[in-house]
Each structure stands twice: as structure tokens, then as C-alpha cells.
Amino acid sequence: MALRCGLVGLPNVGKSTIFNALSNAGAESANYPFCTIDPNVGVVPVPDDRLDTLAKMAESAEVTPATIEFFDIAGLVEGASEGEGLGNKFLANIREVDAIVHVVRCFDDENVVHVSGSVDPVRDIEVINTELLLKDMESVEKRIEKQRKPAKSGDKEAAKELEVCEKLHDHLSDGHPARSFEGREWEMEIVEELFLLTSKPVLYAANVDESALPEGNEHVDAVREVAREEGSEVVVISAEVESQIAQLDDPEERALFLEEMGLEKSGLERLIRAAYDLLGLITFFTAGPKEARAWQLTRGLHAPQAAGKIHSDFEKGFIKAETIHYSDYEKHGSEAAARKAGVMRAEGKEYEVKDGDVMLFRFNV
């Protein structure tokens, strides 16, 4: 399953423009609130030069990159947790994603209406965070009410859940997101079962105008300070520039354009890299005459779990993984040459997969 990231933010911060540029999905974009009603979904290939190189060396007929799904979730407004705007629907959409990309307006333009009348990224962040917190508090309150009666009747499991939910409610009431709540393992299992909005990891996308690239401006500095306190990351991105990049099909033209803008990578690439880091993801590869393919995997997982990404039978009947790291594969030029040089390893069930591993799984079912 592809990594799913939900683009959230106030109306008119540039979410749909960024989404269009990233996914080329053609989502409607306009200078008024609630332009996006249902979450548009764009499936975007993850840029990775290693995959293209592997495909050439393995003479693969097909090349299949890993993908990331961007959900353009309609603009939230103050009061969304109580159904203002189209709040309840939008908040429900957030539950479906792995991570939140919070798009924050960090540009001044009198021709683009701001829903609050002025540009203030810290205020905007607080509005969104407050709405998510309020919705989570409502969810926890419902669970508290549900468990209160059985807990009083002597149900020990209900009593344990009630205790955790009350502590969690206090945590949320103090303005802290669910992702910063700490507890024992069994307590955290209860929290995870609640599927709270503020349990989602957050990445800030500071949308600037072209003149503020690549480092940002005073608005971005304010976002960085908020992110620092939260332990989050900030990616400086220009919806305007990404729209221009999306129109360039020729790789050399893109590279030249990025160089002129003082950028090493496009906003898309930097956003995806930051999302991978946020969720602790790595990439491993499979390569052969039929196909060269990139696969997403959570950092720290072992070879059988990687095999299971390809097919459940691979994991069930796992025997070993013949593994060459990409750097060795590239150095020797082919699987056969790497095998001859002795850099192909036979790894067992306890092997922790590394970013850049090229793997061939042996299994028996």
C-alpha cells in the first residue's frame, strides 16, 4: 500500500495549487474557500535515481517506482470540529491518511484573499491544531462516557480504559496532541485504538512566493519555531514554482530551471523525502530482466517482512534473501558481477533490511 499524506490547511493557503503541481491530477483551484469538497487523490511516483540506474544495469523491461498518495483535503476553518464549513466531513478524511502535510501560507499577496483577513502563519497553525484537538477531545469524551458505567459495575478492562482516556483527555485539554502522550505499552495500545487526528505525524509545508526561495522569509522563520517546539519538520515550497516545474517534461530543462532557482531538488522531492523521514521509511529494490521495482518499508523491519511486501506467500515460506547493496551493485555493474565479486550475501530471518538493498527472495510454500 502506498504512503498516504493528507494536505490540510485553511482555505486559500495554496493546498490545491500544490496538489495540482505535485500530482498533475487537475484538481479544481480557485480564489475562494471550499473549492475542494471531496478529497482529491493524486498517486505520485517517488523520484529515485537509483531505480533508473538499476533498471539499466539489469536490462529490465519495466520500471516500477514506489508511490505516494497525496490527498487534497478541503480547507478547514475555525469551528470545523463543530461542523462549521464542511468540517465534519473534512476531519473524517484526515483519519484515512498516514501523515498530515500542513500547508501554511507564508506569502503576502493582496490579490489572494485570506480567510482571516491577514497573513499570520502561527495563528493559522493554531486554528488547525485547535480544531483537531477539539475533535479528538470529543472522541475521547464519547469513549469515557461509554466506559464509565461498566467500570463502575466492576469491569476491570473498562476501568483500565477509562483511566487512560481520562489522562488522555487532560493531556489534550492542555493543548498537547495525542502523538506526544506517553504511557505504558498497554496504555498506548488503547490510545492507538482511538484513531485520533492529533496522533498523526505532522510535516509543515511553508508555501512562499518565488522571491523567498530557497531559504524562506520571516513567515517561514515563525513556522520553523512552532515546528521546533513540536519536533516537526518544515519544507519550504512555492506552489507557483512547482506549477512551473510540473510543465517541464524534459529532465534537462527541469534541472536547469532548478539550478536557476537555486534549488537542488524540486519541492515534490523534498516533501517526499521529509515524509519518508517522518514515518521512518526506507526503500529496497528488486531488479531483473522483467522488472526493476522500488518498495517502501518501515525502517527496522526484517527480511521476511520485506518479502511480504511483494507477496504474503514470500513471507510465509521465507528461506533466505540474496542481497546486494545498491552501492555494490552499481560498482560492479550487474548482479552476476556482484555475485562473482563476493558481495552478494545470503541473509536470514533476522536480517534488518537497509535502505538501498537489492533483494532476491527464496521461499517455499
N, C-alpha and C positions, 0 to 999 in steps of 0.2 A: 504493500500500500504506500502511495506517495506521501511525503511530508505535506501536511496541510497548515497553511498560515492564513489567518484572517486579518484583513486590513480594516482597522477601525479608526474612528476619529470623529470630530464634529463635522457638520456639513461644510462644504467649500474649503476643505483643507488640502485638496488635491488627491484624495484617495483614488477616485475613479480614473483620473488622468494618469496616475502612476500605474494603476492596474492595467489600463489600456496599453501603456508603453511596455510593461513587463510581459504581458500575455498576448498582445495583439488580438485580444478577444472582442474588441469593438464594443465594450460596454458604453452605454449612453453616458455622456458627461455634459453638464450644463451649469450655469452660474446661478443656481437656486437650490435650496435644501430639498432633501428627499427625492433626488433624481434617481437614486438606486433604491428599488423597493424589494426585489428578491436578490439574494446574494449571487452575483455573477461569479463563475468559477473559471479560472484560466489554468491550464496544465502547461507548465513551463519546463523545458529540458534544462538540467543543471549543467552549466558550462564546465568542461573538464578537458584540458588539452591532452592529459594522459590517455584518455579513452581513444582519441583520434590516432595518437601515436601507436597504441596497442593494436588498433584495427589494421593499420598499415603493415605492422610487423607480422601480425597473424594472418594477413591477407583475408580478412573477414568480409563476407558478402554483405552483412548488415551491421549497423552500428546502433545500439540502443542505449541512450543516456539514462541516468536516473532522472526522476521528475519531481517537481514541487508544485503543489496546487495552491494557488492564491484565491482566496475568497474575498470578494469586494463586498463587505458588509455595510449596509447603508448607514449614513451618518446619525450618530446618537445626539441627543440634545438633553439639556437639564430636565429632569423629570422622567427620563426614559424608563427608569425602574418602576415607575407607577403607570407606565403606558403612554407617556407623552410622546408626541410624534408617532412613530411606529415602533416604539421602544420594546415592547414585549417580544415582538417577532424578531427584531434585530438581536436582542440579548440571547434569544434561543439559538440563533445562528452561530453565536460565538462558542456555544458549548460543543460544537461539532469539530472545532479545529484543535491542532496540537499546540500552536503558539499564536500569540497576538502580535501583529505588527501595528503599533500605534503611530499613525501618521499625524504629525504635528505641523501646523502651519508656522513657518519661520521666515516668511517674506511679507513685505509691505506692498500693497497694490490697491489703490483706491477704487480701481475698476472691478475688483473681485470682492463681493460682499462677504463680510464676516458675520456669522450668526449672532455674535455677542457685540458687534459694533466696533471692535478694535482687535489688534493682534497682540496676544499675550499668551505665549505657549505654556507657561506654568499654570495659568488659570485654566486653560483648555485641558491640560493633563488632569488637573484636579477634578474638573467636571466629569470626565470619562471615568476616572478612578472611583469617584464618589458613587456614580450610578451603578458601576459593577459591584461595589461594596454593598450598597443598599439592596441590590437584588440578591446577593449572597446572604445577607442578614435575614432577608425574607425566607429564603430556602431553609436556613438553619433554624429559624423560629418555627417553621412548619414541622421540622423533624423533632424539635424539642416538645412541641405540643403532642405529637404522635406518641412519643416515648414516655411522657410524664405519667400517664395512667398505669400502663403495665409496670413501670418502675416502682410505683407506689404499691402495687399488688405483689411485689416480691420477685419480679422477673429480673434476674441478675444481668443478663445481656442488655436488656433495655436500660437498666440503671447505669451500666458502663457507658452506653452510647449517649445517654442523657448527660452524664458528667462531661464527656468530651465535647458535646455540642454546646454546652453552656460555657465552657472555657473558650471554645472557638468563637462563640458569639461575642464574648468580651473582647477577644483579640480583634475581631472585625470592627466592633464598636469604637475601638481606639484608633481606627483608621489604618489598620495594618492588613495587607492582603493575606489570603489563605496560604499562599505559597511560602510565607515567612513564619507560619505557625509551626511550632516544634513540639513533639511529643514522643512517647514510646511507640514502638513498631505497631502494636495493635491499635493504638490511638490514631496513628497516621493512616492505617487501613480504613478506619471509619471515616476519616476526613476525605480520603480518595473516593469513597463510595458516594459522596455528596455531589461530585462533579461540579464544583464551584467555579465560577467565572474567574475569580481572582487567584485561583490555583494555577492558571495558565501562565507559562513564562512569557515575558514581555520584551519586545525589541522596539526601540523608538526609531522611526524614520523621520528625520528632520527635513521637511520639504522647503528648499530655498530657491531663490532665483539664480539665474546663471552667474551673476556677478559675485555670488557668495561661495562659489566652488573654488577649490575643493575643501577648504577648512571650515567654512561656515561663517556665522556672524554672531552678534550679541544675543540674538534669539536662540541660536544653537547652543551657545555657552550656558544659557539658562536651562535648556533641556538636559545638557550634559550633567549639570549639577543635580537635577532631580534623579537622573539615571544613576549617578554615582551613589546617591543615598540608598537607592533601591537595589543596587548591584546589577543593573541592566546595562545594555549597550546602546550606542547611538550610531546610526548610519546617516551621513549627510547625503541627501539625494535631491536632485532637481527634476521635478515632473516635466518641466519644459525641455530640459536637455535630454532626458530619457525618451521623450517623444520623438526628438530628432534622431537619436541613435537607432530607434526602432525602425526608422525609414531607410536605414542604410543596410543593404543586403550584402555588400561586398566587405569581407573581413578586413582588407587593407584600408578601405575607406573608413571603417569603424575605428581601426587602430589609429589612423591619422587624426580623426576627429577627437578621440580621447586624448591624444597627445597635445593637441591644440588647447584642450580644456584643462590641461594639467592633471589628468586622471590616468591612473594605471589600469583601472578596471571600471566597467560600467556600474551604475547603481544596482542593476539586477544582480550582477556577480557579487558585489559587496554585500547586498542584502541576503542572498542565498548563503554565502559563506558565514555571515553572522548568525543566520538561523540554524545552520548546522552546528556551530559552536554552542549556541544557546541550548539546543536539545541534545548535545553530546553525540552527534552523528559522525560516522566516518564512511568512506567509500572503499569497497573492494570490487574486484573485476573478475569476469570470466572472459576468456578470449580463445577463439578457434576459427576454423575456416567458415563456419556458418554464421557466427555472430560474435561481436565484441560488445560486452554489456557492463554497465556500471550499476552497482547495487548499494542501497543505503543500509547501514547497520548501526545500532546503538553501540557506542564505544564500551569496551569491556566484555562484550559477548564472545562466545567461543565458536569454534569451527562448526559444530553441529547446528547451532542457531543460524549461522551464515548459510549453511546448506539448506536449511528450512526456508530461507527467503526465496530460494529457487523452486523448491517443491517439498511438500511435507514428507514425501517418501525418502527424500535425500537425508532428512534429519533422522527419521525413524530407523533407517538402515545404515546410518553413517559408519564407515570403516576408517577412512582417513582423508586428509586434504593434501593434495600435492600443491605446494605453494612456492611461488617465486615473487619476491617483492618487485614492484614496478621498476625501481631504480636498477635492479639486477637484470630484469627483462630488457630494459632499454639499453643497458650497457652491452649485453651480449647479442641483442638483435632478434632473437627468436626463442621460442620455448625449447626447441631442440638444442640450440647452442647453450642456453642456460642450464639445461639438464646435463649436457656434456661437461660443462664447467663446474658442476657440482653445487650449484646454488639453488637448485630445486630441492625443497625439503618435504619430507613426509610428516605431516602434523596430525596428532590425535585429538581426542575429545576435549582435552584440557587446554588446547591452544587458543590463546586470545588473539583474535583477528586484529591486524594492524591496518591503518589507513594505507591504501596503495597495494595491498596484497592482491596478486593474481592467482586465482584458486581453481583447481580441478578436483572435484569431489568424487570419491569412490564410495559406493554404497551397495547394499544388498537387501532386498525386501522379499 
